[in-house]
């Protein structure tokens, strides 16, 4: 099994609100660094009508990654960190 990593992106809430993040909408990325120096990425988007769930986002993106529904990008650790 490849080493899959995940990143979650959420919208920030108004400063006066209790939670720092808006409860609806968001994005999840699943990615894997390849030995060739490239990175493959799968993505899911949560509608602004739905409550965001990290668990659902992980499940969707991992399924897409394993089903071959991903894009491959060039990656340079010196430049991209």
C-alpha positions in Angstrom: 0.0 0.0 0.0 1.4 3.4 -1.0 2.0 6.1 1.6 -1.0 8.4 1.1 -1.2 11.8 2.7 -4.2 14.1 3.1 -4.8 17.8 3.2 -8.0 19.5 4.2 -9.0 23.0 3.1 -11.8 25.0 4.9 -13.1 28.5 4.7 -12.4 30.7 7.6 -15.3 32.0 9.6 -16.1 35.6 10.6 -13.8 36.7 13.5 -16.8 37.2 15.8 -18.0 33.6 15.4 -17.1 30.8 18.0 -15.5 28.4 15.5 -12.6 29.5 13.4 -14.0 27.6 10.4 -17.2 27.8 8.4 -19.1 24.5 9.0 -20.1 24.0 5.4 -18.1 23.4 2.2 -14.4 22.5 1.9 -11.9 20.5 -0.1 -9.9 17.4 0.6 -6.7 16.3 -1.3 -5.1 12.9 -1.2 -1.5 12.8 -2.5 1.4 10.6 -2.9 5.0 11.4 -3.7 6.4 9.2 -6.5 10.0 8.0 -6.8 10.2 9.7 -10.2 10.0 13.2 -8.5 6.4 13.7 -9.3 3.3 13.9 -7.1 -0.1 12.3 -7.8 -3.2 14.0 -6.5 -6.9 13.2 -6.1 -9.4 15.8 -5.0 -12.9 16.1 -3.5 -15.1 19.1 -3.0 -17.8 19.5 -0.4 -20.7 21.8 -1.5 -21.5 24.9 0.5 -24.9 23.3 1.1 -23.4 20.4 3.0 -21.6 20.1 6.4 -17.9 19.4 5.9 -16.6 16.0 7.1 -12.9 15.1 7.1 -13.8 11.5 7.3 -16.0 11.6 4.2 -13.4 13.7 2.3 -10.7 11.1 3.1 -12.9 8.2 2.0 -13.8 9.8 -1.3 -10.3 11.0 -2.2 -8.7 7.7 -1.2 -11.2 5.8 -3.3 -10.5 8.1 -6.3 -6.7 7.6 -5.8 -7.0 3.8 -5.7 -9.4 3.8 -8.7 -6.9 5.7 -10.8 -8.8 9.0 -10.8 -5.9 11.3 -10.1 -3.6 13.8 -11.8 0.2 13.7 -11.8 2.2 16.9 -11.4 5.9 17.7 -11.4 7.3 18.2 -8.0 10.7 19.6 -6.9 11.3 19.4 -3.1 13.9 22.2 -3.3 11.4 24.6 -4.7 8.0 23.3 -3.4 9.2 22.4 0.1 
